[in-house]
Amino acid sequence: RLEVIMMQKRFSQLGGLQLDRDARALVSHFSVMTQRTVRDKFARLTQMATILNLEKVSEILDFWGENSGPMTWRLTPAEVRRVLGLRVDFKPEAISALKL
């Protein structure tokens, strides 16, 4: 549900930072409440918040593909482009030019 609501909004860089903080707070809160792991349940939301927190479009390449390290992306390339498109200050041309 959070993803659906989030995908209907537009974000500035400051909004992306706030979303990242809020997502971390949610994960922390639910981690304390249960013995089960909740990080995997919030993985997509956390990755979306990370994308919205970038300073420029090209920074996604520092996290994507062979640069992702041990992290497994739960988002498809199309979803990554869609999330990048939620940022008011990212140009659509720069997003579509990415090689994901």
Phi, psi and omega in degrees: 000320180298320179299315181299315179295316182298323182289352178264358184256169173240148186229145166265178178296321178296320176296322176296320178296317179295319178298319178299315178297316181294319179297317178297321178295319177299313180298316180297315180300311182287335176293324179288328185282342186220157177279338183282156178282137180244349182304319181294330179291331182256010185301313181296316180297318179297319178293322176297318179297321178298316180297317181289346181268357182292152178278325178215159186304316185295343179296340179299331181292341175287342183247342190264152173066229184291345178274359185285345180064224182281352182284134175258122180285132178264357181254144176279163177304322179296320179292322178298316178297320180295318178293317177302326179292346178284343180282128182291336185260003177264130181282133179304326179296320180292323180292314181290338180280349181297142176257090181260000000 
